[in-house]
Amino acid sequence: MGTLLNHACEECNSMIKLHKFISGTKTSRAKTFLNRYSVSLIKSCSKSTVKTNKLVIYCNTQISKHGRNGNIKEAESIFHRMSSKTTVSYTAMLSAYAQNGQLTKARKMFDEMPQHNIASWNAMITAYMRNENRFNGIDEAYRLFLRMPERNAVSYAAMITGFVNVGRFDEAKRLYSETPLNWRDPVCSNALLNGYLKIGKLEEALHSF
């Protein structure tokens, strides 16, 4: 896999070196050639970049697939052989660990990520939710939630659902009231409503909205 990625960029790198060599010459003939060659260089590098990007996307998809199917070794093999990784790659591997009960590895992956985005934060929060009974996940998830530099509707929905699932309705209701209005429906509202209905508190459910 690494060989394929290196091969995709090999032609581009060679052309860049030749471009620099020609740039050092002063003849008009060389300059004319350089102008024509620059167009070819740009096209070639663009094609190499597209190939690399497609391969990375494919690898990310395979990591997610193997994670869902419980083939964590295959997911790890693909991830570690990738010579080029994106935030999506790390998030996919993190989620694969979480789906297979390996929360310690999931958190290590999260902490070692070069960059985080909202999706990676949400993935780690969800990972703790999946392993609530083993790792006191709801509290760890909420600590992460408070640290998020920015959130989206998924962030709030995941956290509210987590509180509801462990019966902490006061915290769920408080967080629901802090959720921006345009993010409440339908997921956040449904999570809170269903939680109250499951424990037979219809009146409290109605008063929450």
Secondary structure, DSSP 8 states (H G I E B T S, - for coil): -HHHHHHHHHHHHHHHHHHHHHHT---HHHHHHHHHHHHHHHHHHHHHHHHHHHHHHHHHHHHHHHHHTT-HHHHHHHHHH-SS--HHHHHHHHHHHHHTT-HHHHHHHHHH-S---HHHHHHHHHHHHHTHHHHTHHHHHHHHHHH-SS--HHHHHHHHHHHHHTT-HHHHHHHHHHS-HHHHTTHHHHHHHHHHHHTT-HHHHHHT-
